[in-house]
Amino acid sequence: MKPTSLLVLMGLCSIGLSQVQTSENKAILRQVQTRGFYNGRYWNATSDFGKNNYIIGFLEGLSEAPPEAIRRYDTGELSVNEVRAAIDRFYTQPDNTLIPVFEAFQIVGMRIHGASESVIDARLSVFRKFANEPQQRDK
């Protein structure tokens, strides 16, 4: 077998194995996800490179979204590094840890576009309630 073929085969095997849903994998996902969405625990455990890739993917996906979603998650003219820093700051508050990452984008966008702190606090209250409510499987 050619070395290139062996590398491809090894890569495919590792991808397949990483998709196996073991009870250990499920337990880890429950820690870094809130209702199936990656949260602040995931964000804080991710490298800057991984965070930048998340942001780029999120923003590229947003380009195909309806206009109201684009407005909701718009981060203005911030660079990827600036968005990352803003989300990093968001997750320094322990109350925000379980809030999904995509909702952190909304808070960043609200701040960029001049929303008042009372409006942001009201939105955060909704996000925190959602994040802390027991899930169906927990009841």
Stockholm file with secondary structure:
# STOCKHOLM 1.0

chainA/1-139         MKPTSLLVLMGLCSIGLSQVQTSENKAILRQVQTRGFYNGRYWNATSDFGKNNYIIGFLEGLSEAPPEAIRRYDTGELSVNEVRAAIDRFYTQPDNTLIPVFEAFQIVGMRIHGASESVIDARLSVFRKFANEPQQRDK
#=GR chainA/1-139 SS CCHHHHHHHHHHHHHHHHTCCCHHHHHHHHHHEETTEEBHHHHHHSCHHHHHHHHHHHHHHHTTSCHHHHHHHCCTTCCHHHHHHHHHHHTTSGGGTTSBHHHHHHHHHHHHTTCCHHHHHHHHHHHHHHHHSCCGGGC
#=GC SS_cons         CCHHHHHHHHHHHHHHHHTCCCHHHHHHHHHHEETTEEBHHHHHHSCHHHHHHHHHHHHHHHTTSCHHHHHHHCCTTCCHHHHHHHHHHHTTSGGGTTSBHHHHHHHHHHHHTTCCHHHHHHHHHHHHHHHHSCCGGGC
//
